[in-house]
Amino acid sequence: PRRIAERKISQINDQFFQAYEEGDFPSPKEEYWFWVKTNRIREKALAQVMDEKEFRALKGKYTLEEAYGSVERANAIMEECEREIEKFRKLSLARDQMRGLLVEALDPVYVELYEPRGDRAYVRLQGRLVSDGGAMPNVGFRYAPSGTEVYKTRWLGPRGAGATFEYSLTLPRGSWSWLAIAKHAALPYEEENIVQSQGRDFTIPPD
């Protein structure tokens, strides 16, 4: 029962934080609304997974059947959480499509590999918004190694249609990845969603 509960807790947390990170919030109010609403559902799910009865079951105070019963109840609440998160994703996606938040790569995508420092390599890339979306797109490394981080983002000049943005990232030396720019902030780096740097990959050589 404990392994089942831990898996459920991990799934709930992963879904919640993934949805939060992928969301494009045009205002602090919308971001706060999403955080409060989904976090409340998440907390309900976690409470059901590890409620007092199940915790005591782990110590032999209840039967396995009773412990599994609480996990089944948690499944129903987790499905509710998934539905709410999916509903938000669809709303966010539709809103961004209406606003025209699409991204095109510069030709070619400007990529600068900084001099590696220690065990990290620094990369900078630039892209351009096709139309006025007013928000940073989802930029990063597809198939990124563990430890890849975005450490700085900025607009280069005025925002609006044709605006150019810049992302700076770091990743472990000796690793490789494809640079990817998702078409807009609500989309993950799936093949149909990304604008790639001409399909090229680059390797950061080890010392």
C-alpha positions in Angstrom: 0.0 0.0 0.0 2.8 2.5 0.7 4.4 2.0 -2.7 1.0 2.5 -4.3 0.4 5.7 -2.3 3.9 7.0 -3.1 3.3 6.5 -6.8 0.0 8.3 -6.6 1.5 11.2 -4.7 4.3 11.4 -7.3 1.8 11.4 -10.2 -0.4 14.1 -8.7 2.6 16.3 -8.0 4.1 15.8 -11.4 0.8 16.6 -13.2 0.2 19.7 -11.1 3.6 21.2 -11.5 3.9 20.3 -15.2 0.5 22.0 -15.9 1.6 25.0 -13.9 5.0 25.3 -15.7 3.4 24.9 -19.2 0.6 27.4 -18.5 0.8 30.8 -20.1 -0.7 33.4 -17.7 -1.4 36.8 -19.3 -1.9 38.3 -15.8 -1.0 37.6 -12.2 -4.7 37.2 -11.4 -5.1 34.3 -13.9 -1.9 32.7 -12.6 -3.1 33.0 -9.0 -6.5 31.6 -9.9 -5.0 28.5 -11.6 -2.6 28.0 -8.7 -5.3 28.2 -6.0 -7.9 26.1 -7.8 -5.7 23.2 -8.9 -3.6 23.2 -5.7 -6.9 22.8 -3.7 -7.7 19.7 -5.9 -4.2 18.5 -5.5 -4.3 18.8 -1.7 -7.6 16.9 -1.6 -6.0 14.1 -3.7 -2.9 13.9 -1.5 -5.1 13.9 1.6 -7.0 10.9 0.3 -3.9 9.0 -0.8 -2.3 9.3 2.6 -5.2 9.8 5.0 -5.0 8.7 8.6 -6.8 5.4 7.9 -4.3 4.4 5.2 -1.4 5.5 7.2 -2.5 3.3 10.1 -3.1 0.5 7.6 0.6 0.7 6.7 1.3 -0.2 10.3 -1.0 -3.2 10.3 -4.0 -1.5 12.0 -6.3 -2.1 9.0 -6.6 -4.8 6.4 -5.0 -4.5 2.9 -8.5 -4.4 1.4 -9.4 -1.3 3.5 -6.1 0.3 2.6 -6.7 -0.3 -1.1 -10.1 1.2 -0.7 -8.6 4.6 0.2 -6.3 4.4 -2.8 -9.3 3.8 -5.1 -11.0 6.9 -3.6 -7.8 8.8 -4.3 -7.9 7.6 -7.9 -11.3 9.2 -8.4 -10.1 12.5 -7.0 -6.9 12.3 -9.1 -9.0 11.9 -12.2 -10.9 15.0 -11.2 -7.6 16.8 -10.9 -6.5 15.6 -14.3 -9.8 16.8 -15.8 -9.4 20.3 -14.3 -5.8 20.6 -15.5 -6.8 19.4 -19.0 -9.7 21.8 -19.1 -7.3 24.6 -18.2 -4.8 23.5 -20.9 -7.5 23.6 -23.5 -8.7 27.0 -22.4 -5.1 28.3 -22.4 -4.5 26.8 -25.8 -7.6 28.3 -27.3 -6.9 31.7 -25.7 -3.4 31.8 -27.1 -4.5 30.7 -30.5 -7.0 33.5 -30.6 -4.3 36.0 -29.6 -2.1 34.6 -32.3 0.8 33.7 -30.1 2.9 31.9 -32.6 6.7 31.8 -32.9 9.0 31.7 -35.9 12.7 31.1 -35.8 15.1 33.7 -37.1 16.8 32.5 -40.2 18.9 30.9 -39.1 18.1 30.6 -35.4 20.9 32.5 -33.7 22.7 30.3 -31.3 25.8 31.2 -29.4 27.7 28.7 -27.4 29.5 30.5 -24.6 32.8 29.5 -23.3 32.1 26.6 -21.0 32.6 27.4 -17.3 33.4 24.5 -15.0 31.0 21.7 -15.7 28.4 23.9 -17.4 28.1 25.2 -20.9 26.1 28.4 -21.7 23.9 28.8 -24.7 22.0 31.7 -26.1 19.3 31.6 -28.7 17.0 34.1 -30.3 13.6 33.8 -32.0 10.9 36.1 -33.3 7.1 36.3 -32.6 5.0 36.1 -35.8 2.2 38.2 -34.2 1.5 40.0 -31.0 1.1 37.4 -28.4 2.5 39.4 -25.5 4.1 36.5 -23.8 7.4 34.6 -23.9 7.2 31.4 -25.9 8.1 28.0 -24.6 11.8 27.6 -25.4 14.3 25.0 -24.4 16.1 21.8 -25.3 14.3 18.8 -26.6 15.7 15.5 -25.3 17.5 17.7 -22.8 19.9 16.1 -20.3 19.1 16.3 -16.7 20.4 19.6 -15.3 19.4 21.8 -18.3 18.2 25.2 -17.1 16.9 28.4 -18.5 18.6 31.1 -16.4 17.6 34.3 -18.3 15.0 35.5 -20.7 14.5 39.0 -22.2 12.9 40.9 -25.1 15.2 42.5 -27.6 13.5 45.8 -28.4 9.7 46.5 -28.3 7.1 43.8 -27.8 4.5 43.1 -30.4 4.3 41.6 -33.9 7.8 40.7 -35.0 9.3 41.1 -31.5 12.6 39.3 -31.0 13.2 37.4 -27.8 16.3 35.9 -26.3 16.8 32.9 -24.0 20.0 31.9 -22.2 20.3 28.4 -21.0 22.9 26.2 -19.4 23.4 22.5 -19.7 26.0 19.9 -18.6 29.2 19.8 -20.7 29.7 16.7 -22.8 25.9 16.4 -23.4 24.0 17.0 -26.6 20.4 18.1 -27.4 18.3 19.5 -30.2 17.4 23.2 -29.7 13.6 23.6 -29.8 11.2 26.5 -29.8 7.6 25.5 -29.3 5.0 27.4 -31.4 3.5 28.9 -28.4 3.8 28.8 -24.7 1.0 26.3 -23.9 2.5 23.6 -26.1 5.1 21.0 -25.2 8.1 20.1 -27.4 6.3 17.5 -29.5 7.4 17.1 -33.1 4.3 18.9 -34.6 4.6 21.8 -32.1 8.2 22.9 -32.5 10.2 25.2 -34.7 13.6 23.6 -34.7 17.0 25.2 -35.4 17.0 23.7 -38.9 17.0 20.2 -37.4 20.6 20.6 -36.3 21.9 19.2 -33.1 25.1 20.4 -31.5 27.4 18.8 -29.1 29.1 20.5 -26.2 32.5 18.8 -26.0 33.8 17.6 -22.7 37.2 18.9 -21.6 
